[in-house]
């Protein structure tokens, strides 16, 4: 397999989709439950690919189409081979909530000083991580690699591909419980990142206010703390929510002014502290750190504020699990705005705990007298006044329009709450 790595260096880029093949690219034919890329290898060559890697020997000609036993393993080992050509800091990011927002904030801060390769979107799985690493070139001075997990062992696998020497676990929550079974499974899997970094004598940062993570990492070496208390390298203070996060921070030699950001939600406060801490580690000036976190504007329906002709929308519907939804609701309640209502979509992939976790969210809303509307079959099974889908709510809303409200949109991506935005 390794003897075929030279092929990559004769091409311009990697493609795993024959429909998007570019001239002089390397097409890697992957096989899944519902597709077989081997069937499209010859078409990829015809479309301009210089070489193709396949698992089907009958397609191979050993001229421009080469056979390997496992195409996915080839992609992953190639990515690791390529990554090891670069003696630069690699930051690994994982966690139950906030991975992508934190990654983007770190990128905003470090890009003030360095040429950074950063995971695009949420390409954070067994395909996305190697494809990101294969974009490394001699101009890059640092890389930020997001790592997602759906089952035990996922983070270990990704860490062995990317070999990060710095890391952050944003938090441990109840996400993808179908694959992990329980909270302890989530914790053990996320800690696989720190296990790898610690074994290679790297450095990682920990939220000292997070009791679970703080206690779980006390025996690790080379950890740096961020917190709201004085026993951390970076000490942050949440100054307010207007609805945007306002914060200040203190380090050993610096005390920042109050900084108004362009992100909502007190749950993003710690994401800002992560970016600030990495800025300190990599010696970005405090002025540039402050500029980066105050100017960063979120996208993709993450922690956005949008004023329509009728309402003010708090858009946080890219993803949801019990911990992130509860955090969003708690932050929403702290906002000074009046006439608030939450539109909540189902939280997916929670396995046997699904109904219990949805019920906890409804109880929280009732206990805090928060007006809400639910969308999705799981919530509807508990809340008969809710809607089975966004189409059902759209029909209702056309005759019962919301106006002069501050509206939180929070739900799993599969519920597609963002499709309600034009109607609100």
Protein Blocks (a to p, Z undefined) as FASTA:
>chain_A
ZZmmmmmmmpfbdcfbfklccehiacdddddfkbcfklmmmmmmmnopabdcdfblklpg
olmpccdfblklmmmmmmmmmmmmpccdddddedjehklmmmmmmmmmmmmmmccdddeh
jlfbfklmmmmmmmpcfkbgbdcdddddfbehklmmmmmmnopabdcdfbacdehklmno
pamlmmmmmmmmmmmmmmnopacdddfklmklmmmmmmpghiacddfbfkbfbdcddfbd
ckbccdddddfkbccdddddfbehjklmmmmmmmmmmmmmnopafklmmmmmmmpcceeh
iaiacddfkbccdddfkbccfklmmmmmmmmmmpmbghiacdddddehkljmlmmmmmmm
mmmmmmnopacddedjklmmmmmmbcfbfklmmmmmmmmccehiacdddddfklommlmm
mmZZ
